[in-house]
Amino acid sequence: MDTSVTRKELPWLTKVLYGTGDWGMATFNTLRQIFYAIFLTDVVGLEPRLASFAAFVGVLWDAINDPLVGTISDKVRSKWGRRRPFLLYFAVPYGLAFLALWWAPPWKSQIALMIHVMLAYALSDTFQTLVIVPFHALTPEMTSDYDERTSLAGYRMFFNFIASIATAVAAPMIVDATMAGGGTQQQGYVLVAALFGVSAIVPYLLIFFAVREKSSSERPPEMISFGNTLRTAWQNIPFRYATALYMLNWVTFDLIGVTLPYFLIYWIAQGNLLATVPGIGMPIESVVLGAMLITAVIALPFWTWLAYRIGKRKAYMIAIAFWVVLLLLINFVPPLNYIPVIVMAVLIGISVSAAHVLPDAIFPDVIDWDELRTGERHEGIYYGAKNFIRKLTTAFAIFLALQVLGWLGYQVPPEGATQFTQPDSAIWGIRLLTGPMGAALLGAVLVVAWYYPLDRQRHKRVLRLLARRQAREARRRAGTQAQPTLD
């Protein structure tokens, strides 16, 4: 009996349309990852430590709604499938709720501001969950092929990076242009949120109408409690490693994303809040983030190819080791030296590319392992857990960065200021978080990746065993008494 697993490639157009979903996710996440912390301190006016609690408490609601939405989507049966109805019903509220996150209320009380941020964060996160968990759970349903999942993740990450570039470059330009025209930073951020919030709606509606889920005649899995959801996921050993790897990967990226605007403004630009790169005339944040993310897009095909040649885990470890070296060097860039920091951004973009695509390509494989172990597929549970982890990393990064800056004496600039110098202790904290702290976290990523147990060959064996089981079940349903061979 031939036990090989034949590769079945998805149509190119299907990959492109599915990949557009990351535009809607990345516009939301990039703005929140990179600019939300500095928005809370410098625009809303929250003391850094209170701002950190506001963001962190707001995401605790996700401890309930992510696994819950995942489990519900596993159970749904409709003429549109299990996942796509969520995209139809919640795409518009998802885009509109983004505005609440970027409105600075006029309250004078720090406690009132903190409570408002908590509620706005929880509201926007809830609608994000209702869209992103079902969107991600489509991946293992579209293909079971090890390398096709890498390819599908590559298409997603292409749109992820395009959206990240658009938001990272355009947001500072829009805010600065609004201020130059006599407006306020708040008005600039609201305009950014409106533009990218509306653009986030369209991809999910396209996916609903254009992408098809594979039909399922299985009996829907029973609704299980939150505790049982955690136990189901935790008993999956490859999931434990994938979770640790995914969490450390994104904590590092989010931490650097949070601190990078502070690093560029208060260390490289020496407190010039409207600093532009000489000869280019664009804000320093736009140029550095744009250089990093454009490089990441260009590097995508390389990492997809390398993962195909040597496996996802080995390719990922190469990228992370290179990133560690760069983070250890970035603190040697002196103030007001724009070219070296742009060159560093280009080099970091090479590793950032792999950090985006390869963990997402690894994750679907653990669901096949779970099906082999339990006899059921729980994409919603696992992608609910994955989505929760992703948002938890952002909240943790914001919490950690703002707590450190608060304790080290970070000062909120006066309203309307264009030049402001932070205390030396705060500058030291910004540099520590951007470089050595990120390198230490990536070192932990390398350790976890080294021990990750599910490589290409083991995954192929899982698929062969699943195919045998499915063949037995088909014969049983057909009333056949023949027994499968073991060769």
MOFENVEN-V468447 format. One line per field, one symbol per residue. ss: DSSP state (H for helix, E for strand, C for the rest). psi: psi as a letter, one per 40 degrees, with the letter a starting at -180 (. if undefined). Layout:
ss: ???
psi: ???
//
This chain:
ss: CCCCCCCCCCCHHHHHHHHCHHHHHHHHHHHHHHHHHHHHHHHHCCCHHHHHHHHHHHHHCHHHHHHHHHHHHHHCCCCCCCCHHHHHHHHHHHHHHHHHHCCCCCCCCHHHHHHHHHHHHHHHHHHHHHHHHHHHHCHHHHCCCHHHHHHHHHHHHHHHHHHHHHHHHHHHHHHHHHHHCCCCHHHHHHHHHHHHHHHHHHHHHHHHHHCCCCCCCCCCCCCCCHHHHHHHHHCCHHHHHHHHHHHHHHHHHHHHHHHHHHHHHHHHCCCECCCECCCCCCEHHHHHHHHHHHHHHHHHHHHHHHHHHHCHHHHHHHHHHHHHHHHHHHHHCCCCCHHHHHHHHHHHHHHHHHHHHHHHHHHHHHHHHHHHHHCCCCHHHHHHHHHHHHHHHHHHHHHHHHHHHHHCCCCCCCCCCCECCCCHHHHHHHHHHHCHHHHHHHHHHHHHHHHCCCCHHHHHHHHHHHHHHHHHHHHHHCCCCCCCCCC
psi: hheihhhhiiiddddddddddeddddddddddddeddddddeddehhdddddddddddeddedddddddddddddhhieeaddddddddeddddddeddddfhhieidhddddddddddddddddddddeddddddeddeddiehdddddddddddddddddddddddddddddddddddeeaidddddddddddddddeddddddddddhhiiiheihhiihiidddddddddehddddddddddddddddddddddeddddddeddefehefhihhedeiidddddddddddddddeddddddddddeidddddddddddddddddddeehiiegddddddddddddddddddddddddddddddddddddeeihfdddddddddddddddddddddddddddddefhhhiiheiehhhiidddddddddddcdddddddddddddddehegaddddddddddddddddddddddeeheiiiie.
//
